[in-house]
């Protein structure tokens, strides 16, 4: 993540979990974006950017995800390269 601030909030723990993405499940419930880490039993409530990144992780490259997020959230000043 030395390339810039693609994550607008402190999500280092979630990014570490991406190595075992098959053990991470994403849900939307009551207007919340919920990420469940099966390995630790942790439940995280994340913003839209983080949720979209986690959802795209298995099917897109890092570069594609960054490009997608920069395009989708272009109006959000906190999402930068």
C-alpha positions as CSV (number, residue, x, y, z in Angstrom):
1,X,0.0,0.0,0.0
2,X,3.0,2.3,-0.4
3,X,1.5,3.6,-3.6
4,X,-1.0,5.9,-1.9
5,X,-4.1,6.1,0.1
6,X,-6.6,3.9,-1.7
7,X,-8.3,3.1,1.6
8,X,-10.0,6.0,3.2
9,X,-10.1,4.4,6.7
10,X,-7.8,2.3,8.8
11,X,-8.3,-1.1,7.1
12,X,-4.9,-2.7,7.6
13,X,-6.4,-5.8,9.4
14,X,-8.9,-6.3,6.6
15,X,-6.2,-6.1,3.9
16,X,-4.2,-8.7,5.9
17,X,-7.2,-11.0,5.7
18,X,-7.3,-10.9,1.9
19,X,-4.6,-13.6,1.8
20,X,-7.3,-16.0,3.0
21,X,-10.2,-14.4,1.2
22,X,-12.1,-17.7,1.0
23,X,-12.5,-17.4,4.8
24,X,-13.8,-13.9,4.5
25,X,-17.5,-13.4,3.8
26,X,-19.2,-10.1,2.9
27,X,-22.8,-9.2,3.6
28,X,-25.1,-6.2,3.4
29,X,-27.6,-5.9,6.2
30,X,-29.7,-3.0,7.3
31,X,-27.7,-0.5,5.4
32,X,-24.4,-1.9,6.8
33,X,-21.5,-3.5,5.0
34,X,-20.5,-6.4,7.1
35,X,-17.3,-8.5,6.7
36,X,-16.9,-11.7,8.6
37,X,-13.5,-13.3,9.1
38,X,-14.1,-17.0,9.7
39,X,-10.6,-17.7,10.9
40,X,-10.7,-15.3,13.9
41,X,-14.4,-14.9,14.3
42,X,-14.1,-11.1,13.8
43,X,-16.9,-9.1,12.4
44,X,-16.1,-5.8,10.7
45,X,-18.4,-3.0,9.6
46,X,-16.7,-1.3,6.6
47,X,-17.4,1.5,4.2
48,X,-18.4,1.0,0.5
49,X,-14.9,1.3,-0.8
50,X,-13.5,-1.4,1.4
51,X,-16.5,-3.6,0.7
52,X,-16.0,-3.2,-3.0
53,X,-12.3,-4.0,-2.8
54,X,-12.9,-7.2,-0.8
55,X,-15.7,-8.3,-3.2
56,X,-13.4,-7.7,-6.2
57,X,-10.2,-9.3,-4.7
58,X,-10.6,-12.8,-6.1
59,X,-11.5,-11.9,-9.7
60,X,-9.5,-8.7,-10.4
61,X,-5.8,-7.8,-10.2
62,X,-4.5,-5.2,-7.7
63,X,-4.1,-2.7,-10.6
64,X,-7.6,-3.4,-11.9
65,X,-9.1,-2.9,-8.4
66,X,-7.3,0.4,-7.9
67,X,-8.4,1.6,-11.3
68,X,-12.0,0.5,-10.6
69,X,-12.1,2.2,-7.2
70,X,-10.6,5.4,-8.5
71,X,-13.2,5.6,-11.2
72,X,-16.2,4.6,-9.1
73,X,-15.3,6.9,-6.2
74,X,-13.8,9.8,-8.3
75,X,-15.9,12.3,-6.4
76,X,-14.6,11.1,-3.0
77,X,-11.5,13.1,-2.1
78,X,-10.3,10.5,0.4
79,X,-9.9,7.9,-2.3
80,X,-6.6,8.6,-4.1
81,X,-3.7,6.7,-5.6
